[in-house]
Amino acid sequence: MPIDATLPYDDDNIFAKILRGEIPSTKVYEDEWAYAFEDINPQAENHTLVIPKGRYVSWDDFSAKASADEIAGFVRAVGHVARERGLVEPGYRLLANVGPHAGQEVPHLHVHIFGGEPLGPMIWKGD
């Protein structure tokens, strides 16, 4: 169910629980700024989620409140994961949903990295 990205951070969201080790995940990468893991319901051959370790609801929240070091560290982590997964040369897609119109379902900033196959049009226009 889409969430309101303007609400305060919820410490009981699934990604907060993953960061605390309360819910298992398949770790792909971790550093002081970010944690990356495989999506449990992959939408492409390679579907990795990258989340900041800080308490940010959305990209908007993160860009407004995170320190320059947090922003740089998170963006570098996303790039590192894409390179390590061999996605740069064939190409990949980044997706960060913000709010209900975009379909954001977890109130913790997360970037999806999709790759490993042709991904089709950027936005599905439906029937």
C-alpha positions as CSV (number, residue, x, y, z in Angstrom):
1,M,0.0,0.0,0.0
2,P,1.5,3.4,-1.0
3,I,2.6,5.6,1.9
4,D,2.6,9.3,2.5
5,A,6.3,10.4,2.2
6,T,5.7,13.5,4.2
7,L,5.0,11.6,7.5
8,P,7.7,11.2,10.1
9,Y,10.1,8.3,10.0
10,D,8.7,5.0,11.3
11,D,11.3,3.0,13.2
12,D,9.1,-0.2,12.7
13,N,9.3,-0.2,8.9
14,I,10.7,-3.3,7.3
15,F,14.0,-1.7,6.1
16,A,14.7,-0.3,9.6
17,K,14.2,-3.9,10.9
18,I,16.6,-5.2,8.2
19,L,19.2,-2.6,9.2
20,R,18.9,-3.7,12.9
21,G,19.2,-7.4,11.9
22,E,15.7,-8.3,13.0
23,I,14.7,-9.5,9.5
24,P,17.1,-11.5,7.4
25,S,18.3,-10.3,4.0
26,T,20.8,-11.3,1.3
27,K,23.5,-8.7,1.7
28,V,25.1,-7.5,-1.5
29,Y,27.1,-4.6,0.0
30,E,27.5,-2.6,3.2
31,D,29.5,0.4,4.3
32,E,29.1,3.2,6.9
33,W,26.5,5.0,4.8
34,A,24.4,2.3,3.0
35,Y,23.2,-1.3,3.0
36,A,22.4,-3.1,-0.3
37,F,20.5,-6.4,-0.5
38,E,18.6,-8.5,-3.0
39,D,14.9,-7.8,-3.5
40,I,12.8,-10.7,-2.2
41,N,10.4,-10.2,-5.2
42,P,12.8,-9.4,-8.1
43,Q,11.3,-7.5,-11.0
44,A,14.4,-8.1,-13.2
45,E,17.2,-10.6,-13.5
46,N,19.2,-8.4,-11.1
47,H,17.1,-6.4,-8.6
48,T,19.0,-4.9,-5.8
49,L,17.8,-2.4,-3.1
50,V,20.2,0.2,-1.7
51,I,19.1,2.0,1.5
52,P,20.9,4.6,3.5
53,K,21.6,3.8,7.1
54,G,20.1,7.0,8.3
55,R,16.4,7.6,9.2
56,Y,15.0,9.1,5.9
57,V,11.5,8.5,4.6
58,S,12.1,9.4,1.0
59,W,14.5,11.0,-1.5
60,D,12.9,14.3,-0.7
61,D,13.5,13.8,3.1
62,F,17.1,12.7,2.4
63,S,18.0,15.5,0.0
64,A,16.6,18.1,2.5
65,K,18.1,16.7,5.8
66,A,21.1,14.4,5.1
67,S,24.6,15.7,5.5
68,A,26.8,16.2,2.5
69,D,28.8,13.1,3.6
70,E,25.7,11.0,3.9
71,I,24.5,12.0,0.4
72,A,27.9,11.4,-1.2
73,G,28.3,8.1,0.6
74,F,24.9,6.8,-0.4
75,V,25.3,7.9,-4.0
76,R,28.7,6.3,-4.2
77,A,27.3,3.1,-2.7
78,V,24.7,2.9,-5.4
79,G,27.3,3.3,-8.1
80,H,29.6,0.7,-6.4
81,V,26.8,-1.9,-6.3
82,A,26.0,-1.3,-10.0
83,R,29.7,-1.7,-10.9
84,E,30.2,-4.8,-8.7
85,R,27.2,-6.5,-10.3
86,G,28.6,-5.9,-13.8
87,L,25.7,-3.7,-14.8
88,V,27.4,-0.6,-16.2
89,E,28.4,-1.8,-19.7
90,P,25.0,-3.4,-20.6
91,G,23.1,-0.7,-18.7
92,Y,20.8,-0.6,-15.7
93,R,17.9,1.4,-14.3
94,L,17.7,3.3,-10.9
95,L,14.3,3.9,-9.4
96,A,13.4,5.7,-6.2
97,N,9.6,6.1,-5.6
98,V,8.5,9.0,-3.5
99,G,4.9,9.1,-2.1
100,P,1.6,7.5,-3.2
101,H,1.5,8.7,-6.8
102,A,4.8,6.9,-7.4
103,G,3.8,3.8,-5.4
104,Q,6.3,4.1,-2.5
105,E,5.5,1.2,-0.2
106,V,8.2,1.4,2.5
107,P,8.7,4.6,4.5
108,H,12.5,4.4,4.3
109,L,14.4,5.8,1.3
110,H,15.5,3.0,-1.1
111,V,16.8,2.9,-4.6
112,H,16.1,0.0,-6.8
113,I,18.8,-1.1,-9.2
114,F,17.4,-3.1,-12.1
115,G,19.6,-4.8,-14.7
116,G,20.9,-8.0,-16.3
117,E,18.3,-7.9,-19.1
118,P,16.6,-5.4,-21.4
119,L,14.2,-3.4,-19.3
120,G,11.7,-2.0,-21.8
121,P,10.1,1.4,-21.7
122,M,10.8,3.6,-18.7
123,I,7.1,4.0,-17.8
124,W,4.5,1.5,-18.6
125,K,1.4,3.1,-20.2
126,G,-1.0,0.3,-19.5
127,D,-3.9,-0.8,-21.5
